[in-house]
Amino acid sequence: MSFKNKTVLITGASRGIGKAIGLRLAKEGANIVIASKSVEENPKLGGTIFSAAAEMEEAGGKALAIQCDIRFEDQIQTVIDKTIETFGGIDILVNNASAINLTPTTQTEPKRFDLMFDINVRGTFMMSRACIPWLKKSTQAHILNLSPPLNMDMKWFSKHLAYTISKYDMTMIALGLAAELKNDGIAANTLWPKTTIATAAVQNLLGGDMLMKMSRTPAIIADAAYYILSKSAAECSGNSFTDEAVLAAEGITDLSGYSVVPGATLYTDLFV
């Protein structure tokens, strides 16, 4: 399916994976709505909604930068209103915004717990809820959550229970919406990397330069998202994909070009 003039709303798209997906679809002529918090650049993170919008327009699409903290429904509604005013509809929602805190229960402070659940769970749910009336009007309606397959191996609960629950909740939202919205022609799927991805979270929170060098670039997620969102909503819904599996289904098995350091040993991501 063509992305030309299709409107794609992406949360957390000022940098990292969200931005990479936006750039990939902008290259296909899509309208990209960047719903993120960053309006001033943080040296540790890089990028703002405005710099991301400029890059997406340079890539070939149209872009709309809207400051939004998805914890607040009034800001979500502002995004919807401005999107409809500018582009007239919404075809695709990518729930990418997420908070991470890899701590055991006794070290998970209430404010950290609340942040993860307010963004990962409530924010994803409420943004999806706000978009559904407009997605129903689209002929290419997709919701894509950046969350992992549901893996009940206890090792994923033992070290960071709160984060695991929050990310699994994002997946359950997508799977639930796939069932709920099946008759409305709206697809809902999830996508997760097989290896760590070179983002600010990996650099600043997980493993620094060493882990960055053992990671792939966000382009692999962007390409996988492109293939998922290209498919018919009626035929591709209710799935939990990994990037490698999506690309393999398209006949793409040489993934060496996605490595930050060519030939490096790659680090397997969480939950896979």
MOGI-V799434 format. One line per field, one symbol per residue. ss: DSSP state (a for helix, b for strand, c for the rest). phi: phi as a letter, one per 40 degrees, with the letter a starting at -180 (. if undefined). A space follows every 50 residues. Layout:
ss = ???
phi = ???
This chain:
ss = ccccccbbbbbccccaaaaaaaaaaaccccbbbbbbccccccccccccaa aaaaaaaaaccbbbbbbcccccaaaaaaaaaaaaaaaccccbbbbccccc ccccaaaccaaaaaaaaaaaaaaaaaaaaaaaaaacccccbbbbbccccc ccccaaaaccaaaaaaaaaaaaaaaaaaaacaaacbbbbbbbccbcbcca aaaaaacaaaaacccbccaaaaaaaaaaaacccccccccbbbaaaaaaac cccccaaabccccccccbcccc
phi = .ccdgcbbcbcgbcagcdcccdccccccgccbbcbaccbbccdcbggbcc ccccccccchbbbbcbcabccbccccccccccccccbgabbbbbcbdabb acbcdcbccdccdcccccccccccccccdccddccccccacbbbbcacdc bcdcccbcbadccdcccccdcccccccdccbdccgbcaabaaccbcbcbc ccccbbagcccdcbbbccdccccccdccccccccbbagbbcbdccccccc gbbcbcccccbdgcccccccgb
